[in-house]
Amino acid sequence: MKKLFSLFAIAFLLLSCNKQYDLAMKSADKDFIMKVANEKYEKKKWTDALALYERLTNLVAGTDDAPEVVYKSAYANYYDKNYKLAAHQFKNFSVTFTNDPRKEEAAYMSALCYYEGSMDYNLDQSNTTSAINELQEFLNNYPNSEKAKNINDLIDELNYKLEFKAYENARQYFKMADYKAATIAFENVLNDFPATKLKSKIYAYILKSKSELGINSIYDLKKERLESAIAFTRQVEREYPNSDLSKEALDIRAKLEKEVVEFAKLQKEVEARKAEFTEKQKAAEAKEDAKKQVKDQQEANKIKIDSAKISTPEPGATFKIRRN
């Protein structure tokens, strides 16, 4: 009997709550709507609370209740994980209600919502960039705030996410054996994030990329690329002395220098073949010139003979003088 009574009590309470909510959604009494909305908020019924706060927006505009509605709407969206909308509402609160003591809290929450809305590194990172900007703006505006203590840690975390995404994109080029694109992409990561924690790993990939690019390069670019790869091995040794990376650079340089020697031999052979071909081409051209000169001379002699025939009259030829 007690259990049955408890079930009836719960059912009655739910019906009563739903009835209150329905009445509030149809009401034009802002105080009644506010009361029900706040009750839903306290009970963490975020969807119901947000629907009622939305109804209140126009009813409380310009009144003392407006800040409360905006503030609680923002938090309800935050708790409901609608981070983008919550960020906009918190930002709007901090900009609009400049004299409200909760202004600093709202500015912080706006930045935190962008942080919470940051996607995994392999997805779109527009929220990550926005979060970094918002967190930095909060740090600039409230440098002595208690909430500012963890801001730099959050910014570092978000920056690392951007670094790692760029790093993974570069690794994809390496996996596809597009070593030229991989080298450029890894160098861009270093340029964009000079303090990156991934520097040693990036150097390792650049070493391999430059080495593969040089060894497998086309003839006209091979020497330049081999020299660039060797120069980078020395840079690695300077920056990471007595390390596994330095040992790898040394091994790669030995391989590259051997390739340089082999390529130098090939260059000599190619130059010799070019010289031989050039000589043969010159000889052929000289032969053709000689033939042309003989032919031109023969043509000139023929023209000379034909001209002589025309200008010299044949023996016994007579000329008549025409009279008018």
C-alpha positions in Angstrom: 0.0 0.0 0.0 2.9 2.4 0.9 4.6 1.6 -2.4 1.3 2.3 -4.3 0.9 5.5 -2.5 4.4 6.6 -3.3 3.8 5.9 -7.0 0.6 7.9 -6.9 2.4 10.8 -5.1 5.2 10.8 -7.8 2.6 10.7 -10.6 0.7 13.5 -9.0 3.8 15.6 -8.6 4.9 15.0 -12.2 1.4 16.0 -13.4 1.5 19.0 -11.2 4.9 20.0 -12.5 3.9 19.5 -16.1 0.7 21.5 -15.5 2.8 24.3 -14.1 5.1 24.2 -17.1 2.2 24.2 -19.5 0.5 27.1 -17.8 3.7 29.1 -17.7 4.3 28.5 -21.5 0.8 29.9 -22.1 1.0 32.7 -19.6 1.9 36.4 -20.1 2.7 36.9 -16.5 6.5 37.3 -16.4 6.7 36.8 -12.6 4.9 33.4 -12.9 7.0 32.3 -15.9 10.2 33.4 -14.0 9.1 31.4 -11.0 8.5 28.2 -12.9 11.6 28.7 -15.1 13.8 29.0 -12.0 12.2 25.9 -10.5 13.0 24.0 -13.6 16.5 25.4 -13.5 17.0 24.3 -9.9 15.8 20.8 -10.8 18.3 20.7 -13.7 15.5 20.4 -16.3 17.5 22.4 -18.7 15.3 22.0 -21.8 12.2 23.2 -19.9 14.1 26.0 -18.2 15.5 27.2 -21.5 12.1 27.2 -23.2 10.7 29.4 -20.4 13.6 31.7 -20.3 13.2 32.2 -24.1 9.6 33.2 -23.5 10.8 35.7 -20.9 13.3 37.4 -23.2 10.9 40.0 -24.6 8.8 40.3 -21.4 11.8 41.3 -19.3 13.7 43.4 -21.9 14.7 46.7 -20.3 13.8 45.6 -16.7 15.9 44.5 -13.7 15.1 40.9 -14.5 16.8 40.9 -17.9 20.3 40.2 -16.6 19.0 37.2 -14.5 17.3 35.7 -17.5 20.3 36.0 -19.8 22.7 34.8 -17.1 20.7 31.7 -16.2 19.9 30.9 -19.9 23.6 30.9 -20.6 24.3 28.5 -17.7 21.4 26.3 -18.7 22.9 26.0 -22.2 26.3 25.4 -20.7 25.0 22.5 -18.5 23.1 21.2 -21.4 26.3 21.2 -23.5 25.1 23.8 -26.0 28.5 25.4 -25.7 28.4 27.6 -28.8 25.1 29.2 -27.8 26.2 29.5 -24.1 29.4 31.2 -25.2 27.4 33.8 -27.2 25.0 34.4 -24.2 27.8 34.8 -21.7 29.7 37.1 -24.0 26.5 39.1 -24.6 26.0 39.4 -20.8 29.5 40.7 -20.1 29.3 43.3 -22.9 25.7 44.4 -22.2 25.5 44.4 -18.4 28.8 46.1 -17.6 27.9 47.2 -14.1 26.7 43.7 -13.0 29.0 42.1 -10.5 28.8 38.8 -12.5 30.4 40.4 -15.5 33.9 38.8 -14.9 32.3 35.4 -14.3 30.4 35.7 -17.6 33.5 36.7 -19.5 35.3 33.7 -18.1 32.5 31.3 -18.8 32.3 32.6 -22.4 35.9 31.6 -22.9 35.4 28.3 -21.1 32.5 27.5 -23.4 34.7 27.9 -26.4 37.3 25.6 -24.7 34.6 23.0 -23.9 33.4 23.2 -27.5 36.8 22.6 -29.0 36.7 19.4 -31.1 39.2 16.5 -31.2 42.4 17.4 -33.1 41.3 15.5 -36.3 38.1 17.5 -36.6 37.4 21.2 -37.4 39.5 23.5 -35.1 37.7 26.8 -35.6 36.3 26.6 -32.0 39.8 25.9 -30.7 41.2 29.1 -32.3 38.2 31.1 -31.0 38.8 29.6 -27.5 42.4 30.6 -27.5 41.4 34.2 -28.5 38.7 34.4 -25.9 40.9 33.0 -23.1 43.7 35.4 -24.0 41.2 38.3 -24.0 40.0 37.3 -20.5 43.7 37.2 -19.4 44.3 40.6 -20.8 41.1 42.1 -19.2 41.4 40.4 -15.9 45.1 39.6 -15.3 44.7 39.5 -11.5 41.6 37.4 -11.4 41.6 34.1 -9.5 40.1 32.5 -12.5 43.1 33.6 -14.6 45.4 31.2 -12.8 44.6 28.2 -15.0 44.1 30.2 -18.2 47.7 29.7 -19.5 47.4 26.0 -19.0 44.1 25.9 -21.0 45.8 28.0 -23.8 48.8 25.6 -23.8 46.5 22.6 -24.1 44.5 24.2 -27.0 47.7 25.2 -28.8 49.1 21.7 -28.5 45.9 20.5 -30.1 46.5 22.8 -33.1 50.2 21.7 -33.2 49.3 18.0 -33.2 46.7 18.5 -36.0 49.3 20.2 -38.1 51.9 17.5 -37.2 49.4 14.7 -38.1 48.6 16.4 -41.5 52.3 16.5 -42.3 52.7 12.8 -41.3 50.0 11.9 -43.8 52.2 13.3 -46.6 55.1 11.2 -45.3 53.0 8.1 -45.2 52.0 8.7 -48.8 55.7 9.0 -49.7 55.2 12.6 -50.9 58.5 13.7 -49.3 58.6 17.2 -50.8 55.2 18.0 -49.4 56.0 16.3 -46.1 59.2 18.4 -45.7 57.3 21.7 -46.4 54.5 20.7 -44.0 56.8 19.8 -41.1 58.8 23.0 -41.6 55.6 25.0 -41.5 54.7 23.3 -38.1 58.1 24.5 -36.8 57.5 28.0 -38.1 54.0 28.3 -36.8 54.8 26.7 -33.4 58.4 27.5 -32.6 58.1 26.2 -29.0 56.4 22.9 -30.0 57.0 19.9 -27.8 57.1 17.8 -31.0 60.3 19.3 -32.4 62.5 16.2 -32.0 59.9 14.0 -33.7 59.4 16.6 -36.5 63.2 16.7 -37.0 63.3 12.9 -37.3 60.6 13.0 -40.1 62.4 15.9 -41.9 65.6 13.9 -41.8 63.9 10.9 -43.5 62.0 13.1 -45.9 65.0 15.1 -47.1 67.0 11.9 -47.4 64.4 10.1 -49.5 63.8 13.2 -51.6 67.5 13.6 -52.3 68.2 9.9 -53.1 65.2 9.4 -55.3 65.3 12.9 -56.9 65.4 13.6 -60.6 68.8 14.3 -62.1 68.6 18.1 -62.4 67.6 18.5 -58.7 69.5 15.7 -57.1 72.7 17.5 -56.2 70.9 20.4 -54.6 68.6 18.1 -52.6 71.4 15.9 -51.4 73.4 18.9 -50.2 70.3 20.2 -48.4 69.7 16.9 -46.7 73.4 16.6 -45.6 73.2 20.2 -44.2 70.1 19.3 -42.2 71.9 16.2 -40.6 74.5 18.6 -39.3 71.9 20.9 -37.9 70.3 18.0 -36.1 73.7 17.0 -34.6 74.2 20.6 -33.4 70.8 20.9 -31.7 70.6 17.3 -30.4 74.2 16.3 -29.6 74.8 12.8 -28.2 71.2 11.7 -28.7 69.6 8.9 -30.6 68.4 11.5 -33.1 72.0 12.7 -33.6 73.1 9.0 -34.2 70.3 8.6 -36.8 71.4 11.8 -38.5 75.0 10.5 -38.6 73.9 7.2 -40.2 71.7 9.1 -42.8 74.6 11.4 -43.6 76.9 8.5 -44.4 74.3 7.1 -46.7 73.8 10.5 -48.4 77.5 11.1 -48.8 77.9 7.7 -50.5 75.0 8.8 -52.8 76.9 12.0 -53.5 80.0 10.1 -54.6 77.9 7.8 -56.9 76.1 10.8 -58.3 79.4 12.6 -59.0 80.5 9.5 -61.1 77.2 9.6 -62.9 77.6 13.3 -63.6 81.0 12.7 -65.2 79.6 10.0 -67.4 76.7 12.2 -68.4 79.0 15.1 -69.1 81.3 12.8 -71.2 78.3 11.6 -73.2 77.1 15.2 -73.6 80.5 16.2 -74.9 80.7 13.2 -77.2 77.2 13.9 -78.5 78.1 17.6 -79.0 81.2 16.6 -81.0 79.2 14.2 -83.2 76.6 16.9 -83.7 79.2 19.4 -84.7 80.8 17.0 -87.1 77.4 16.2 -88.6 76.6 19.9 -88.9 80.0 20.5 -90.6 79.4 17.7 -93.0 76.0 19.1 -93.9 77.5 22.5 -94.3 80.1 21.1 -96.7 77.5 19.3 -98.7 75.5 22.5 -98.8 78.4 24.6 -100.0 79.1 22.1 -102.8 75.5 22.1 -103.8 75.4 25.9 -103.7 78.5 26.1 -105.8 77.0 23.7 -108.4 73.9 25.8 -108.5 75.9 28.9 -109.0 77.9 27.4 -111.8 74.8 26.2 -113.5 73.2 29.7 -113.3 76.5 31.1 -114.7 76.5 28.8 -117.7 72.8 29.4 -118.4 73.4 33.2 -118.3 76.2 32.9 -120.8 74.1 30.9 -123.2 71.4 33.6 -123.2 73.8 36.5 -123.7 75.9 34.9 -126.5 74.2 34.6 -130.0 74.5 31.4 -131.9 76.7 31.3 -135.1 74.8 32.4 -138.3 72.1 34.1 -136.4 70.7 37.1 -138.3 68.9 40.2 -137.0 66.2 42.0 -138.9 65.6 45.7 -138.5 61.9 46.6 -138.4 61.0 49.8 -140.2 57.9 51.8 -139.5 
